[in-house]
Amino acid sequence: MVLRVCRAVLGPAEADDAWSETFLAALKAYPELPEDANVEAWLVTIAHRKAIDTTRAGARRAVPVGELPERPSAQRTDGRDLDLGTALADLPRKQREAVVYHYLAGLPYQEVAAVIGGSADAARRSAADGIANLRKHYPSTAAQKGTTR
């Protein structure tokens, strides 16, 4: 069952690693498992979370290339500054942290709230306000051309 969950989320190539990590995590957590717990459901939950962790890690992993592309300048010819660090630095602290932790690090709002303080709803609002501010100051190419998305 655990291997099927891992394969369904990850595919056959990465499923074996997630399967192994599932049982390593389960062995560590087993002593605290209540006597009346549904062990199969518990293992499937761990497998699902390990598969998601593997997916997130893969998204952050660097992709090898033959040649490095020429580094583009931060200032473009159309007048838009696309330097993300500069754009984020201009945001208020809570908005910047919420945007970075949720959109760049991939943390759910509950974990963002644990890191920056406050509730998950407040973290969601800060992230939404931060994205709205970024869009105001750095409009998309489609918006500049007058088209809709």
C-alpha positions as CSV (number, residue, x, y, z in Angstrom):
1,M,0.0,0.0,0.0
2,V,2.8,2.4,0.9
3,L,4.7,1.7,-2.3
4,R,1.5,2.3,-4.3
5,V,1.0,5.7,-2.7
6,C,4.6,6.6,-3.4
7,R,4.4,5.5,-7.0
8,A,1.1,7.3,-7.6
9,V,2.5,10.6,-6.4
10,L,6.1,10.3,-7.7
11,G,6.2,7.7,-10.4
12,P,8.4,4.6,-10.3
13,A,11.8,6.3,-10.5
14,E,11.6,8.1,-7.1
15,A,9.1,5.9,-5.3
16,D,11.6,3.5,-3.8
17,D,13.4,6.3,-2.0
18,A,10.2,7.7,-0.6
19,W,9.1,4.2,0.5
20,S,12.4,3.8,2.4
21,E,12.0,7.2,4.0
22,T,8.5,6.4,5.0
23,F,9.5,3.4,7.0
24,L,12.5,5.1,8.6
25,A,10.2,7.9,9.8
26,A,7.6,5.4,10.9
27,L,10.2,3.5,13.0
28,K,11.2,6.7,14.7
29,A,7.6,7.7,15.4
30,Y,6.2,4.2,16.3
31,P,6.8,4.3,20.0
32,E,4.4,7.3,20.4
33,L,1.7,5.7,18.2
34,P,-1.5,5.1,20.3
35,E,-2.5,1.4,20.8
36,D,-5.8,1.9,18.9
37,A,-4.3,3.7,15.9
38,N,-5.0,2.5,12.4
39,V,-1.5,1.6,11.4
40,E,-2.2,1.3,7.7
41,A,-3.8,4.8,7.5
42,W,-0.9,6.1,9.6
43,L,1.7,4.7,7.2
44,V,-0.2,5.9,4.1
45,T,-0.2,9.4,5.6
46,I,3.5,9.3,6.2
47,A,4.1,8.0,2.7
48,H,2.0,10.8,1.2
49,R,3.9,13.4,3.1
50,K,7.3,11.9,2.2
51,A,6.2,11.9,-1.5
52,I,5.3,15.6,-1.2
53,D,8.6,16.3,0.4
54,T,10.4,14.6,-2.5
55,T,8.4,16.5,-5.0
56,R,9.2,19.8,-3.3
57,A,12.9,18.9,-3.1
58,G,12.9,18.1,-6.8
59,A,11.5,21.5,-7.6
60,R,14.3,23.2,-5.7
61,R,17.1,21.0,-7.2
62,A,19.3,22.6,-9.8
63,V,19.0,21.3,-13.3
64,P,22.4,20.7,-15.0
65,V,23.0,22.4,-18.3
66,G,25.7,22.2,-20.9
67,E,26.6,25.9,-21.0
68,L,25.7,28.7,-18.6
69,P,23.5,31.3,-20.3
70,E,24.7,34.8,-20.4
71,R,23.6,36.6,-17.3
72,P,20.9,39.1,-18.2
73,S,21.1,42.6,-16.7
74,A,18.6,43.4,-14.0
75,Q,17.4,46.5,-15.9
76,R,15.6,45.6,-19.1
77,T,15.1,47.7,-22.2
78,D,11.4,48.0,-21.5
79,G,12.1,49.8,-18.3
80,R,11.0,47.1,-15.9
81,D,13.3,46.1,-13.1
82,L,13.0,42.3,-12.7
83,D,15.4,41.9,-9.8
84,L,13.3,39.9,-7.3
85,G,15.5,40.6,-4.4
86,T,15.1,44.4,-4.9
87,A,11.3,44.0,-5.4
88,L,11.0,41.9,-2.2
89,A,13.2,44.3,-0.2
90,D,10.7,47.1,-0.9
91,L,7.8,45.2,0.7
92,P,6.9,45.6,4.4
93,R,8.6,42.9,6.6
94,K,5.5,40.7,7.2
95,Q,4.5,40.8,3.6
96,R,8.0,40.0,2.4
97,E,8.4,37.1,4.8
98,A,5.0,35.7,4.0
99,V,5.7,35.9,0.2
100,V,9.1,34.3,0.6
101,Y,8.1,31.5,2.9
102,H,5.0,30.6,1.1
103,Y,5.7,31.2,-2.6
104,L,9.5,30.7,-2.7
105,A,10.0,28.1,0.0
106,G,6.7,26.3,-0.5
107,L,5.6,26.3,3.1
108,P,1.8,26.1,3.8
109,Y,0.3,29.1,5.5
110,Q,0.1,27.3,8.9
111,E,3.9,26.9,8.9
112,V,4.4,30.4,7.6
113,A,2.4,31.7,10.6
114,A,4.5,29.6,13.0
115,V,7.7,31.2,11.6
116,I,6.6,34.8,11.3
117,G,4.0,34.9,14.1
118,G,0.3,35.3,14.0
119,S,-2.4,33.0,12.5
120,A,-2.6,31.2,9.2
121,D,-5.2,33.6,8.0
122,A,-2.9,36.6,8.8
123,A,-0.1,34.9,7.0
124,R,-2.4,34.3,4.0
125,R,-3.5,38.0,4.0
126,S,0.1,39.2,4.3
127,A,1.2,37.0,1.4
128,A,-1.8,38.2,-0.7
129,D,-1.0,41.9,0.1
130,G,2.6,41.3,-0.8
131,I,1.8,39.8,-4.1
132,A,-0.7,42.6,-4.8
133,N,2.0,45.2,-4.1
134,L,4.5,43.4,-6.3
135,R,1.9,43.3,-9.1
136,K,1.3,47.1,-8.7
137,H,4.9,48.0,-8.9
138,Y,6.0,45.2,-11.3
139,P,3.1,44.7,-13.7
140,S,3.1,41.7,-16.0
141,T,4.0,42.0,-19.7
142,A,0.4,41.2,-20.6
143,A,-0.9,44.0,-18.3
144,Q,1.5,46.4,-19.9
145,K,0.3,45.6,-23.4
146,G,-3.3,46.0,-22.3
147,T,-4.3,42.3,-22.6
148,T,-5.9,40.2,-20.0
149,R,-4.7,36.9,-18.7
